[in-house]
Amino acid sequence: MSNQLVIENVSKQFGAVQVVKHVNLSIPEGKLVCFLGPSGCGKTTLLRMIAGLETPTSGRLTMDGKDLTNVAACERDFGMVFQSLALFPHMTVAGNIAYPLRLRKVNQQSQSKRVDELLQLIQLPHMSNRPVAQLSGGQRQRVAIARALASAPKLLLLDEPLSALDAKLREAMQVEIRLLQQRLGITTIMVTHDQREAMTMADVIVVMEQGRIAQIGSPLEVYRDPVNEFVADFIGLGNILPAVPSGDQRVRLAGGQQIDISSARKISDGQEIRLLIRPEDVCLKISAAVGHDDLHSSIGNNSVPGQVSFIRDVGSSLEATINCSGFSLTVATSPREVPGLTIGTQVLATLPPHACKLIDASPGRLAA
Amino acid sequence: MTSLALPLLRRALPGQLTRLTGVLATVVLILAAMPIITMIIMSFGASDTLAFPPPSYGLQWYRAAWHTFMSPDASDVLSMGQALGTSLMVALATMLIAAAVAIPAAYALNRFDFPGKGLVEQFIALPMVYPLVMLGISLLLVFNYLPLELGIFRLVIAHVILALPFAVKNCSASIAGIGPEFEEAAYLMGARPLRAMFDVVLPLMRPGILAGMLFAFIVSFNEFTVTFFLYDVDTMTLPVWLYSRTVSSLDPTVFSFAVFIVLIDFGLIWLLEKLVGDDGVAL
């Protein structure tokens, strides 16, 4: 696999504010890479520098070894879908899709052939003469993608392209875009602040925090092994509990509970760390269903007692908040696993050692 | 007015309120239309005096106006036809030059941040509040100081200054509604900035540009005060010509001519509404 686009030590400064700080990144060919982060983390600026709409303050971009840093946007031959889509309202669907071809002086016949081809691809045949204003949200979305693909670009850039759609249509489009991307094998960079969207679509997620890359990895890597509290908190629901090391492979939680862990990480005594456990990894038992002796023996066994304070039962899954001594725990399970669970129920939450990860506490962040 | 109207409004029931606003609107409309209505009534008068309302009606002033228009007599310094021609030419030139200046100005003011931007905006709007008589005198001094003979362009330059706020405002309003992503999308697809300007920005700005151009035309076509300081025998515009006919003795044919001018203005405003529609026109 060759590395198509390489970003080397790129920074961007707007006035006194450094928006992107020394980013190094390779975009593997044919993959969908997602820049993920909260608003203001520099992900859009980084994408705009790749597009050629902003010039890096320092650092350089190369494409197949050729320096791209000072190449104008109109000469990069990338396709881009903007957050607002930016379809030209004074042109028809066909006019929009054919515009990049017109600029390349493709003859009329090839233009209309390519437009038909793309309309097939986005499943909107017979729409070519519609004015853009008459299309629905989902249709506009597809036309914008078709237009970005029209000149068969080397790279497809998507800047939060689905943010204008309602939740249901957005999920459908996520799958559709992902399938299209895989079918065409086009290298794609997408910017989003929606971690579900990133996990649905991406091969590689680049989590950004305050202009820096916090972590690069596959969706599962980022979810399972976040490098710090910020990433753990941003990706998915997580229980991030303040912890203090108390011996080999053992930590003490805020309420004094001793928890065994199986982590390869070396931690020095007294260092403040966080224990991360995902809601679906916590095992929940109703205390009344556990025998008195069993209850006592299991408390020593990575289990903490608590009381249910909130339940969200959406039928297919159940989410409960458990108040334990010193912290609270979010647990996700199936409603069938814990019949009769109500607010106030005494429960026993087990944290399996293999599911407990130790992560660094992000400086300046309060414990969740 | 407010001290009287407010307690009235407050006491009024919803039904009475509609009636009250209806009455107020009618009064305002009548006040606005009064000069035009007076002018139209007078133009159909059939007496030699300027009594209002005219004791009898007829088309004699239209006949006289037509006669003046077709075969100007020697007492006229300039024929109305010539004045009309000058007016149209000045208005057309003003419209084109104002557009040529306003489009890039509006683009720059909206897209770029540069030192002195606020000052430039103030300067463009200045002619709207500047006393017109002073503007006329200042321009006269400047033009007379210049070693070259500007001819009709004395008027065009003055009219462009007066029309520019309207043209720039209309162009600005339309470009403010077009996000930079339209141009950026065009760049990404391979368009150079100038090409993107012509393919994307200008077509999207069209309603604003056309409204600005029409405003420039109307402002120039009706301009009197500044023109009065700058015209000479060869460059008399229609409003100045009309005025010249009323200086020594008020000749009722001017009413017929004025009706004709108002018709042209109405036509232009109708066109403006057509072009801009419900998007609204920035004034």
Contacts between the chains, C-beta under 8 A, distances in Angstrom:
chain1	res1	chain2	res2	distance
A	51	B	184	7.8
A	51	B	188	6.1
A	52	B	187	7.4
A	52	B	188	7.7
A	53	B	184	5.4
A	53	B	187	7.2
A	53	B	188	7.8
A	72	B	187	7.5
A	72	B	192	7.8
A	73	B	184	7.3
A	73	B	187	4.1
A	73	B	188	5.7
A	74	B	187	4.8
A	74	B	188	7.5
A	74	B	189	7.8
A	74	B	190	5.1
A	74	B	191	5.7
A	74	B	192	5.5
A	74	B	193	7.9
A	75	B	190	7.6
A	76	B	188	7.6
A	77	B	190	7.1
A	78	B	188	6.2
A	79	B	188	7.0
A	79	B	189	7.8
A	80	B	184	7.9
A	80	B	185	6.9
A	80	B	188	4.4
A	82	B	181	4.6
A	82	B	184	7.1
A	82	B	185	5.9
A	83	B	181	7.6
A	84	B	179	6.2
A	84	B	181	5.5
A	86	B	179	7.2
A	86	B	181	4.2
A	86	B	182	5.1
A	86	B	184	7.2
A	86	B	185	4.0
A	88	B	182	6.8
A	88	B	185	7.8
A	88	B	200	6.0
A	88	B	204	7.8
A	89	B	204	7.1
A	90	B	203	4.6
A	90	B	204	6.3
A	99	B	186	7.5
A	99	B	189	5.8
A	99	B	199	7.5
A	100	B	189	3.8
A	100	B	190	5.6
A	103	B	189	6.2
A	103	B	190	4.3
A	103	B	191	5.5
A	103	B	195	7.2
A	104	B	190	6.3
A	147	B	189	7.3
A	148	B	188	7.8
A	150	B	189	7.8
A	151	B	189	7.0
A	151	B	190	6.9
A	157	B	188	7.8
